[in-house]
Amino acid sequence: MKKLLLVMTVVGFVACNNSSESSTPAADSTVKAAETTIDSAHAAIDSAKTVIDSAKKVVDSVKK
């Protein structure tokens, strides 16, 4: 009986064979999400630089 239980356990592990594991789709989507976040951060920084530059021009014009 113990041998049968052992064989059934081994067969169960072999049959499953990490079927719930998915390797590349999750990694690809994570990389794409990170790239999108970085791109949006760069866009926000560029927008902030534009606002700061225009504010500097206003201050310079007021000083003159």
PyMOL Python script that loads the backbone (N, CA, C, O; Angstrom):
from pymol import cmd

cmd.read_pdbstr("""\
ATOM      1  N   MET A   1       0.823  -1.189   0.000  1.00  0.00           N
ATOM      2  CA  MET A   1       0.000   0.000   0.000  1.00  0.00           C
ATOM      3  C   MET A   1       0.874   1.263   0.000  1.00  0.00           C
ATOM      4  O   MET A   1       0.566   2.239  -0.683  1.00  0.00           O
ATOM      5  N   LYS A   2       1.954   1.231   0.765  1.00  0.00           N
ATOM      6  CA  LYS A   2       2.848   2.382   0.813  1.00  0.00           C
ATOM      7  C   LYS A   2       3.491   2.629  -0.550  1.00  0.00           C
ATOM      8  O   LYS A   2       3.681   3.778  -0.952  1.00  0.00           O
ATOM      9  N   LYS A   3       3.821   1.565  -1.251  1.00  0.00           N
ATOM     10  CA  LYS A   3       4.428   1.702  -2.576  1.00  0.00           C
ATOM     11  C   LYS A   3       3.433   2.318  -3.559  1.00  0.00           C
ATOM     12  O   LYS A   3       3.804   3.140  -4.397  1.00  0.00           O
ATOM     13  N   LEU A   4       2.193   1.921  -3.452  1.00  0.00           N
ATOM     14  CA  LEU A   4       1.164   2.480  -4.326  1.00  0.00           C
ATOM     15  C   LEU A   4       0.979   3.974  -4.062  1.00  0.00           C
ATOM     16  O   LEU A   4       0.846   4.770  -4.991  1.00  0.00           O
ATOM     17  N   LEU A   5       0.972   4.338  -2.784  1.00  0.00           N
ATOM     18  CA  LEU A   5       0.837   5.747  -2.418  1.00  0.00           C
ATOM     19  C   LEU A   5       2.033   6.551  -2.942  1.00  0.00           C
ATOM     20  O   LEU A   5       1.870   7.665  -3.439  1.00  0.00           O
ATOM     21  N   LEU A   6       3.233   5.977  -2.826  1.00  0.00           N
ATOM     22  CA  LEU A   6       4.433   6.635  -3.326  1.00  0.00           C
ATOM     23  C   LEU A   6       4.370   6.807  -4.848  1.00  0.00           C
ATOM     24  O   LEU A   6       4.709   7.872  -5.364  1.00  0.00           O
ATOM     25  N   VAL A   7       3.947   5.783  -5.552  1.00  0.00           N
ATOM     26  CA  VAL A   7       3.841   5.855  -7.008  1.00  0.00           C
ATOM     27  C   VAL A   7       2.801   6.890  -7.417  1.00  0.00           C
ATOM     28  O   VAL A   7       3.025   7.648  -8.360  1.00  0.00           O
ATOM     29  N   MET A   8       1.670   6.932  -6.721  1.00  0.00           N
ATOM     30  CA  MET A   8       0.619   7.908  -7.039  1.00  0.00           C
ATOM     31  C   MET A   8       1.116   9.340  -6.805  1.00  0.00           C
ATOM     32  O   MET A   8       0.785  10.245  -7.572  1.00  0.00           O
ATOM     33  N   THR A   9       1.899   9.543  -5.760  1.00  0.00           N
ATOM     34  CA  THR A   9       2.442  10.864  -5.467  1.00  0.00           C
ATOM     35  C   THR A   9       3.417  11.302  -6.550  1.00  0.00           C
ATOM     36  O   THR A   9       3.361  12.436  -7.025  1.00  0.00           O
ATOM     37  N   VAL A  10       4.307  10.402  -6.936  1.00  0.00           N
ATOM     38  CA  VAL A  10       5.291  10.723  -7.972  1.00  0.00           C
ATOM     39  C   VAL A  10       4.591  10.995  -9.293  1.00  0.00           C
ATOM     40  O   VAL A  10       4.937  11.946  -9.994  1.00  0.00           O
ATOM     41  N   VAL A  11       3.620  10.180  -9.635  1.00  0.00           N
ATOM     42  CA  VAL A  11       2.876  10.373 -10.886  1.00  0.00           C
ATOM     43  C   VAL A  11       2.126  11.706 -10.858  1.00  0.00           C
ATOM     44  O   VAL A  11       2.038  12.387 -11.879  1.00  0.00           O
ATOM     45  N   GLY A  12       1.594  12.077  -9.710  1.00  0.00           N
ATOM     46  CA  GLY A  12       0.897  13.358  -9.578  1.00  0.00           C
ATOM     47  C   GLY A  12       1.818  14.539  -9.832  1.00  0.00           C
ATOM     48  O   GLY A  12       1.441  15.488 -10.521  1.00  0.00           O
ATOM     49  N   PHE A  13       3.024  14.485  -9.279  1.00  0.00           N
ATOM     50  CA  PHE A  13       3.976  15.567  -9.507  1.00  0.00           C
ATOM     51  C   PHE A  13       4.440  15.624 -10.955  1.00  0.00           C
ATOM     52  O   PHE A  13       4.602  16.707 -11.517  1.00  0.00           O
ATOM     53  N   VAL A  14       4.651  14.474 -11.551  1.00  0.00           N
ATOM     54  CA  VAL A  14       5.101  14.431 -12.941  1.00  0.00           C
ATOM     55  C   VAL A  14       3.995  14.914 -13.873  1.00  0.00           C
ATOM     56  O   VAL A  14       4.265  15.603 -14.857  1.00  0.00           O
ATOM     57  N   ALA A  15       2.765  14.558 -13.566  1.00  0.00           N
ATOM     58  CA  ALA A  15       1.646  14.942 -14.425  1.00  0.00           C
ATOM     59  C   ALA A  15       1.412  16.453 -14.401  1.00  0.00           C
ATOM     60  O   ALA A  15       1.092  17.050 -15.429  1.00  0.00           O
ATOM     61  N   CYS A  16       1.570  17.058 -13.248  1.00  0.00           N
ATOM     62  CA  CYS A  16       1.350  18.511 -13.148  1.00  0.00           C
ATOM     63  C   CYS A  16       2.455  19.274 -13.863  1.00  0.00           C
ATOM     64  O   CYS A  16       2.166  20.168 -14.659  1.00  0.00           O
ATOM     65  N   ASN A  17       3.699  18.946 -13.601  1.00  0.00           N
ATOM     66  CA  ASN A  17       4.852  19.504 -14.291  1.00  0.00           C
ATOM     67  C   ASN A  17       4.813  21.026 -14.391  1.00  0.00           C
ATOM     68  O   ASN A  17       5.043  21.583 -15.464  1.00  0.00           O
ATOM     69  N   ASN A  18       4.527  21.692 -13.292  1.00  0.00           N
ATOM     70  CA  ASN A  18       4.499  23.160 -13.234  1.00  0.00           C
ATOM     71  C   ASN A  18       3.549  23.767 -14.257  1.00  0.00           C
ATOM     72  O   ASN A  18       3.897  24.743 -14.921  1.00  0.00           O
ATOM     73  N   SER A  19       2.375  23.211 -14.391  1.00  0.00           N
ATOM     74  CA  SER A  19       1.441  23.688 -15.407  1.00  0.00           C
ATOM     75  C   SER A  19       0.935  25.102 -15.137  1.00  0.00           C
ATOM     76  O   SER A  19       0.484  25.780 -16.061  1.00  0.00           O
ATOM     77  N   SER A  20       1.003  25.552 -13.902  1.00  0.00           N
ATOM     78  CA  SER A  20       0.549  26.910 -13.596  1.00  0.00           C
ATOM     79  C   SER A  20       1.628  27.949 -13.848  1.00  0.00           C
ATOM     80  O   SER A  20       1.375  29.148 -13.728  1.00  0.00           O
ATOM     81  N   GLU A  21       2.813  27.509 -14.193  1.00  0.00           N
ATOM     82  CA  GLU A  21       3.924  28.433 -14.400  1.00  0.00           C
ATOM     83  C   GLU A  21       3.902  28.976 -15.828  1.00  0.00           C
ATOM     84  O   GLU A  21       3.834  28.208 -16.788  1.00  0.00           O
ATOM     85  N   SER A  22       3.960  30.288 -15.964  1.00  0.00           N
ATOM     86  CA  SER A  22       4.098  30.913 -17.278  1.00  0.00           C
ATOM     87  C   SER A  22       5.319  31.813 -17.233  1.00  0.00           C
ATOM     88  O   SER A  22       5.443  32.634 -16.325  1.00  0.00           O
ATOM     89  N   SER A  23       6.215  31.678 -18.186  1.00  0.00           N
ATOM     90  CA  SER A  23       7.505  32.350 -18.057  1.00  0.00           C
ATOM     91  C   SER A  23       7.566  33.708 -18.739  1.00  0.00           C
ATOM     92  O   SER A  23       7.869  34.694 -18.067  1.00  0.00           O
ATOM     93  N   THR A  24       7.302  33.814 -20.004  1.00  0.00           N
ATOM     94  CA  THR A  24       7.583  35.059 -20.704  1.00  0.00           C
ATOM     95  C   THR A  24       6.459  36.091 -20.708  1.00  0.00           C
ATOM     96  O   THR A  24       6.778  37.277 -20.617  1.00  0.00           O
ATOM     97  N   PRO A  25       5.184  35.755 -20.806  1.00  0.00           N
ATOM     98  CA  PRO A  25       4.191  36.821 -20.906  1.00  0.00           C
ATOM     99  C   PRO A  25       4.193  37.783 -19.723  1.00  0.00           C
ATOM    100  O   PRO A  25       4.044  38.989 -19.917  1.00  0.00           O
ATOM    101  N   ALA A  26       4.355  37.284 -18.525  1.00  0.00           N
ATOM    102  CA  ALA A  26       4.361  38.166 -17.362  1.00  0.00           C
ATOM    103  C   ALA A  26       5.589  39.064 -17.374  1.00  0.00           C
ATOM    104  O   ALA A  26       5.494  40.246 -17.043  1.00  0.00           O
ATOM    105  N   ALA A  27       6.725  38.524 -17.746  1.00  0.00           N
ATOM    106  CA  ALA A  27       7.947  39.324 -17.782  1.00  0.00           C
ATOM    107  C   ALA A  27       7.862  40.395 -18.863  1.00  0.00           C
ATOM    108  O   ALA A  27       8.282  41.531 -18.645  1.00  0.00           O
ATOM    109  N   ASP A  28       7.323  40.041 -20.021  1.00  0.00           N
ATOM    110  CA  ASP A  28       7.189  41.022 -21.093  1.00  0.00           C
ATOM    111  C   ASP A  28       6.251  42.152 -20.699  1.00  0.00           C
ATOM    112  O   ASP A  28       6.538  43.319 -20.966  1.00  0.00           O
ATOM    113  N   SER A  29       5.142  41.818 -20.070  1.00  0.00           N
ATOM    114  CA  SER A  29       4.199  42.860 -19.692  1.00  0.00           C
ATOM    115  C   SER A  29       4.769  43.748 -18.601  1.00  0.00           C
ATOM    116  O   SER A  29       4.467  44.940 -18.559  1.00  0.00           O
ATOM    117  N   THR A  30       5.581  43.193 -17.725  1.00  0.00           N
ATOM    118  CA  THR A  30       6.213  43.993 -16.681  1.00  0.00           C
ATOM    119  C   THR A  30       7.215  44.958 -17.283  1.00  0.00           C
ATOM    120  O   THR A  30       7.280  46.117 -16.872  1.00  0.00           O
ATOM    121  N   VAL A  31       7.988  44.505 -18.238  1.00  0.00           N
ATOM    122  CA  VAL A  31       8.974  45.374 -18.894  1.00  0.00           C
ATOM    123  C   VAL A  31       8.264  46.478 -19.665  1.00  0.00           C
ATOM    124  O   VAL A  31       8.691  47.632 -19.624  1.00  0.00           O
ATOM    125  N   LYS A  32       7.191  46.141 -20.365  1.00  0.00           N
ATOM    126  CA  LYS A  32       6.454  47.157 -21.119  1.00  0.00           C
ATOM    127  C   LYS A  32       5.827  48.182 -20.187  1.00  0.00           C
ATOM    128  O   LYS A  32       5.809  49.371 -20.503  1.00  0.00           O
ATOM    129  N   ALA A  33       5.315  47.741 -19.047  1.00  0.00           N
ATOM    130  CA  ALA A  33       4.735  48.671 -18.084  1.00  0.00           C
ATOM    131  C   ALA A  33       5.802  49.599 -17.520  1.00  0.00           C
ATOM    132  O   ALA A  33       5.549  50.788 -17.324  1.00  0.00           O
ATOM    133  N   ALA A  34       6.984  49.069 -17.258  1.00  0.00           N
ATOM    134  CA  ALA A  34       8.077  49.901 -16.746  1.00  0.00           C
ATOM    135  C   ALA A  34       8.515  50.918 -17.795  1.00  0.00           C
ATOM    136  O   ALA A  34       8.773  52.076 -17.468  1.00  0.00           O
ATOM    137  N   GLU A  35       8.599  50.492 -19.049  1.00  0.00           N
ATOM    138  CA  GLU A  35       8.985  51.418 -20.115  1.00  0.00           C
ATOM    139  C   GLU A  35       7.941  52.517 -20.284  1.00  0.00           C
ATOM    140  O   GLU A  35       8.291  53.676 -20.506  1.00  0.00           O
ATOM    141  N   THR A  36       6.682  52.166 -20.182  1.00  0.00           N
ATOM    142  CA  THR A  36       5.615  53.158 -20.291  1.00  0.00           C
ATOM    143  C   THR A  36       5.696  54.155 -19.149  1.00  0.00           C
ATOM    144  O   THR A  36       5.522  55.356 -19.356  1.00  0.00           O
ATOM    145  N   THR A  37       5.959  53.665 -17.947  1.00  0.00           N
ATOM    146  CA  THR A  37       6.088  54.547 -16.787  1.00  0.00           C
ATOM    147  C   THR A  37       7.266  55.488 -16.950  1.00  0.00           C
ATOM    148  O   THR A  37       7.165  56.672 -16.630  1.00  0.00           O
ATOM    149  N   ILE A  38       8.372  54.977 -17.438  1.00  0.00           N
ATOM    150  CA  ILE A  38       9.561  55.814 -17.649  1.00  0.00           C
ATOM    151  C   ILE A  38       9.292  56.861 -18.721  1.00  0.00           C
ATOM    152  O   ILE A  38       9.678  58.020 -18.568  1.00  0.00           O
ATOM    153  N   ASP A  39       8.635  56.464 -19.800  1.00  0.00           N
ATOM    154  CA  ASP A  39       8.318  57.415 -20.865  1.00  0.00           C
ATOM    155  C   ASP A  39       7.396  58.518 -20.360  1.00  0.00           C
ATOM    156  O   ASP A  39       7.588  59.685 -20.700  1.00  0.00           O
ATOM    157  N   SER A  40       6.402  58.165 -19.558  1.00  0.00           N
ATOM    158  CA  SER A  40       5.497  59.183 -19.039  1.00  0.00           C
ATOM    159  C   SER A  40       6.211  60.094 -18.044  1.00  0.00           C
ATOM    160  O   SER A  40       5.901  61.282 -17.959  1.00  0.00           O
ATOM    161  N   ALA A  41       7.165  59.543 -17.292  1.00  0.00           N
ATOM    162  CA  ALA A  41       7.943  60.373 -16.372  1.00  0.00           C
ATOM    163  C   ALA A  41       8.812  61.366 -17.148  1.00  0.00           C
ATOM    164  O   ALA A  41       8.938  62.525 -16.754  1.00  0.00           O
ATOM    165  N   HIS A  42       9.408  60.910 -18.248  1.00  0.00           N
ATOM    166  CA  HIS A  42      10.208  61.814 -19.085  1.00  0.00           C
ATOM    167  C   HIS A  42       9.325  62.913 -19.676  1.00  0.00           C
ATOM    168  O   HIS A  42       9.744  64.068 -19.753  1.00  0.00           O
ATOM    169  N   ALA A  43       8.133  62.569 -20.084  1.00  0.00           N
ATOM    170  CA  ALA A  43       7.215  63.567 -20.635  1.00  0.00           C
ATOM    171  C   ALA A  43       6.827  64.583 -19.569  1.00  0.00           C
ATOM    172  O   ALA A  43       6.740  65.777 -19.854  1.00  0.00           O
ATOM    173  N   ALA A  44       6.595  64.119 -18.346  1.00  0.00           N
ATOM    174  CA  ALA A  44       6.246  65.038 -17.255  1.00  0.00           C
ATOM    175  C   ALA A  44       7.412  65.961 -16.928  1.00  0.00           C
ATOM    176  O   ALA A  44       7.212  67.144 -16.655  1.00  0.00           O
ATOM    177  N   ILE A  45       8.622  65.427 -16.953  1.00  0.00           N
ATOM    178  CA  ILE A  45       9.805  66.249 -16.685  1.00  0.00           C
ATOM    179  C   ILE A  45       9.980  67.306 -17.770  1.00  0.00           C
ATOM    180  O   ILE A  45      10.265  68.465 -17.470  1.00  0.00           O
ATOM    181  N   ASP A  46       9.810  66.910 -19.025  1.00  0.00           N
ATOM    182  CA  ASP A  46       9.919  67.870 -20.116  1.00  0.00           C
ATOM    183  C   ASP A  46       8.862  68.962 -19.997  1.00  0.00           C
ATOM    184  O   ASP A  46       9.147  70.133 -20.247  1.00  0.00           O
ATOM    185  N   SER A  47       7.660  68.589 -19.621  1.00  0.00           N
ATOM    186  CA  SER A  47       6.593  69.559 -19.439  1.00  0.00           C
ATOM    187  C   SER A  47       6.923  70.519 -18.301  1.00  0.00           C
ATOM    188  O   SER A  47       6.683  71.721 -18.410  1.00  0.00           O
ATOM    189  N   ALA A  48       7.469  69.994 -17.219  1.00  0.00           N
ATOM    190  CA  ALA A  48       7.848  70.845 -16.089  1.00  0.00           C
ATOM    191  C   ALA A  48       8.970  71.802 -16.486  1.00  0.00           C
ATOM    192  O   ALA A  48       8.976  72.960 -16.069  1.00  0.00           O
ATOM    193  N   LYS A  49       9.914  71.324 -17.286  1.00  0.00           N
ATOM    194  CA  LYS A  49      10.999  72.191 -17.743  1.00  0.00           C
ATOM    195  C   LYS A  49      10.453  73.336 -18.587  1.00  0.00           C
ATOM    196  O   LYS A  49      10.930  74.466 -18.483  1.00  0.00           O
ATOM    197  N   THR A  50       9.466  73.055 -19.412  1.00  0.00           N
ATOM    198  CA  THR A  50       8.863  74.088 -20.238  1.00  0.00           C
ATOM    199  C   THR A  50       8.176  75.136 -19.375  1.00  0.00           C
ATOM    200  O   THR A  50       8.292  76.333 -19.635  1.00  0.00           O
ATOM    201  N   VAL A  51       7.466  74.690 -18.356  1.00  0.00           N
ATOM    202  CA  VAL A  51       6.789  75.624 -17.448  1.00  0.00           C
ATOM    203  C   VAL A  51       7.801  76.469 -16.694  1.00  0.00           C
ATOM    204  O   VAL A  51       7.603  77.672 -16.525  1.00  0.00           O
ATOM    205  N   ILE A  52       8.874  75.858 -16.243  1.00  0.00           N
ATOM    206  CA  ILE A  52       9.910  76.600 -15.514  1.00  0.00           C
ATOM    207  C   ILE A  52      10.584  77.622 -16.425  1.00  0.00           C
ATOM    208  O   ILE A  52      10.832  78.755 -16.011  1.00  0.00           O
ATOM    209  N   ASP A  53      10.878  77.231 -17.657  1.00  0.00           N
ATOM    210  CA  ASP A  53      11.497  78.158 -18.598  1.00  0.00           C
ATOM    211  C   ASP A  53      10.588  79.346 -18.876  1.00  0.00           C
ATOM    212  O   ASP A  53      11.055  80.484 -18.943  1.00  0.00           O
ATOM    213  N   SER A  54       9.298  79.092 -19.038  1.00  0.00           N
ATOM    214  CA  SER A  54       8.382  80.208 -19.289  1.00  0.00           C
ATOM    215  C   SER A  54       8.246  81.098 -18.056  1.00  0.00           C
ATOM    216  O   SER A  54       8.094  82.313 -18.180  1.00  0.00           O
ATOM    217  N   ALA A  55       8.301  80.502 -16.878  1.00  0.00           N
ATOM    218  CA  ALA A  55       8.246  81.308 -15.651  1.00  0.00           C
ATOM    219  C   ALA A  55       9.495  82.159 -15.517  1.00  0.00           C
ATOM    220  O   ALA A  55       9.420  83.304 -15.072  1.00  0.00           O
ATOM    221  N   LYS A  56      10.646  81.612 -15.898  1.00  0.00           N
ATOM    222  CA  LYS A  56      11.882  82.390 -15.859  1.00  0.00           C
ATOM    223  C   LYS A  56      11.805  83.581 -16.800  1.00  0.00           C
ATOM    224  O   LYS A  56      12.279  84.668 -16.469  1.00  0.00           O
ATOM    225  N   LYS A  57      11.205  83.381 -17.978  1.00  0.00           N
ATOM    226  CA  LYS A  57      11.079  84.475 -18.933  1.00  0.00           C
ATOM    227  C   LYS A  57      10.192  85.580 -18.372  1.00  0.00           C
ATOM    228  O   LYS A  57      10.462  86.765 -18.568  1.00  0.00           O
ATOM    229  N   VAL A  58       9.137  85.184 -17.676  1.00  0.00           N
ATOM    230  CA  VAL A  58       8.238  86.172 -17.077  1.00  0.00           C
ATOM    231  C   VAL A  58       8.960  86.940 -16.000  1.00  0.00           C
ATOM    232  O   VAL A  58       8.832  88.162 -15.922  1.00  0.00           O
ATOM    233  N   VAL A  59       9.721  86.251 -15.163  1.00  0.00           N
ATOM    234  CA  VAL A  59      10.471  86.924 -14.088  1.00  0.00           C
ATOM    235  C   VAL A  59      11.513  87.849 -14.691  1.00  0.00           C
ATOM    236  O   VAL A  59      11.684  88.975 -14.223  1.00  0.00           O
ATOM    237  N   ASP A  60      12.206  87.396 -15.716  1.00  0.00           N
ATOM    238  CA  ASP A  60      13.214  88.253 -16.358  1.00  0.00           C
ATOM    239  C   ASP A  60      12.584  89.491 -16.968  1.00  0.00           C
ATOM    240  O   ASP A  60      13.161  90.577 -16.898  1.00  0.00           O
ATOM    241  N   SER A  61      11.405  89.345 -17.568  1.00  0.00           N
ATOM    242  CA  SER A  61      10.749  90.504 -18.166  1.00  0.00           C
ATOM    243  C   SER A  61      10.264  91.479 -17.100  1.00  0.00           C
ATOM    244  O   SER A  61      10.242  92.686 -17.339  1.00  0.00           O
ATOM    245  N   VAL A  62       9.880  90.986 -15.940  1.00  0.00           N
ATOM    246  CA  VAL A  62       9.440  91.854 -14.844  1.00  0.00           C
ATOM    247  C   VAL A  62      10.620  92.591 -14.252  1.00  0.00           C
ATOM    248  O   VAL A  62      10.485  93.746 -13.850  1.00  0.00           O
ATOM    249  N   LYS A  63      11.775  91.948 -14.189  1.00  0.00           N
ATOM    250  CA  LYS A  63      12.966  92.572 -13.628  1.00  0.00           C
ATOM    251  C   LYS A  63      13.446  93.725 -14.493  1.00  0.00           C
ATOM    252  O   LYS A  63      14.008  94.689 -13.975  1.00  0.00           O
ATOM    253  N   LYS A  64      13.237  93.645 -15.798  1.00  0.00           N
ATOM    254  CA  LYS A  64      13.736  94.689 -16.697  1.00  0.00           C
ATOM    255  C   LYS A  64      12.784  95.818 -16.636  1.00  0.00           C
ATOM    256  O   LYS A  64      12.982  96.830 -17.310  1.00  0.00           O
TER     257      LYS A  64
END
""", "prot")
cmd.dss("prot")
cmd.show_as("cartoon", "prot")
cmd.util.cbc("prot")
cmd.orient("prot")
